Amino acid sequence: MPADNLDAYLDKIINGTKQDLDSFLTFFLSECPSNMIPSKEEVRRWAEALDRRGPKFASDAKACREWCG
């Protein structure tokens, strides 16, 4: 994924609504074209950020960890 998008994506993870994040993660973890697939390292950072957001985002953090394998 292009480096200039990394901060924007992490910002969305940190500040986005639950509904926005559900759509965002569905796209990036299962629907996006191969040239947009995030790295495992990036998705791990997303999971960590979602964990910090609390129980409301636990299912999203879990989806990220499962995607990483």
VEXDREN-2710 file (C-alpha; in Angstrom, 1 decimal):
% VEXDREN-2710
k/r/px/py/pz
1/MET/0.0/0.0/0.0
2/PRO/1.4/3.5/-0.8
3/ALA/3.1/5.1/2.1
4/ASP/1.2/8.3/1.8
5/ASN/-2.0/6.4/2.6
6/LEU/-0.7/4.8/5.8
7/ASP/-1.3/7.7/8.1
8/ALA/-4.7/8.4/6.6
9/TYR/-5.8/4.9/7.1
10/LEU/-4.5/4.8/10.7
11/ASP/-6.3/8.1/11.3
12/LYS/-9.5/6.5/10.1
13/ILE/-9.0/3.5/12.4
14/ILE/-8.3/5.8/15.4
15/ASN/-11.1/8.3/14.7
16/GLY/-13.7/6.7/12.5
17/THR/-17.2/5.7/13.6
18/LYS/-18.0/2.0/14.1
19/GLN/-20.1/2.0/10.9
20/ASP/-17.3/3.6/8.9
21/LEU/-14.8/1.1/10.2
22/ASP/-17.0/-1.9/9.5
23/SER/-17.2/-0.8/5.9
24/PHE/-13.5/0.2/5.7
25/LEU/-12.3/-3.2/7.1
26/THR/-14.7/-5.2/5.0
27/PHE/-13.2/-3.5/1.9
28/PHE/-9.5/-3.8/2.9
29/LEU/-9.6/-7.2/4.5
30/SER/-11.8/-9.0/1.9
31/GLU/-12.8/-7.0/-1.2
32/CYS/-10.0/-4.6/-2.3
33/PRO/-8.0/-5.2/-5.5
34/SER/-4.6/-6.9/-5.0
35/ASN/-2.7/-3.7/-5.5
36/MET/-4.4/-2.2/-2.4
37/ILE/-4.1/-5.1/0.0
38/PRO/-2.5/-3.8/3.3
39/SER/0.5/-5.5/4.8
40/LYS/0.2/-7.7/7.8
41/GLU/2.2/-5.2/9.8
42/GLU/-0.2/-2.4/8.9
43/VAL/-3.2/-4.5/9.9
44/ARG/-1.6/-5.5/13.2
45/ARG/-1.2/-1.7/13.9
46/TRP/-4.9/-1.3/13.1
47/ALA/-5.8/-4.1/15.5
48/GLU/-3.7/-2.5/18.3
49/ALA/-5.4/0.9/17.7
50/LEU/-8.8/-0.7/17.7
51/ASP/-8.0/-2.5/21.0
52/ARG/-7.2/0.9/22.5
53/ARG/-10.7/2.2/21.4
54/GLY/-12.4/-0.3/23.8
55/PRO/-15.0/-3.1/23.7
56/LYS/-17.1/-1.4/21.0
57/PHE/-14.3/-2.1/18.5
58/ALA/-13.2/-5.5/19.8
59/SER/-14.8/-7.4/16.9
60/ASP/-13.0/-5.2/14.4
61/ALA/-9.7/-5.8/16.2
62/LYS/-10.4/-9.5/16.2
63/ALA/-11.1/-9.4/12.4
64/CYS/-7.8/-7.7/11.9
65/ARG/-5.9/-10.3/14.0
66/GLU/-7.6/-13.2/12.2
67/TRP/-6.8/-11.7/8.8
68/CYS/-3.1/-11.6/9.8
69/GLY/-3.2/-15.3/10.7
END
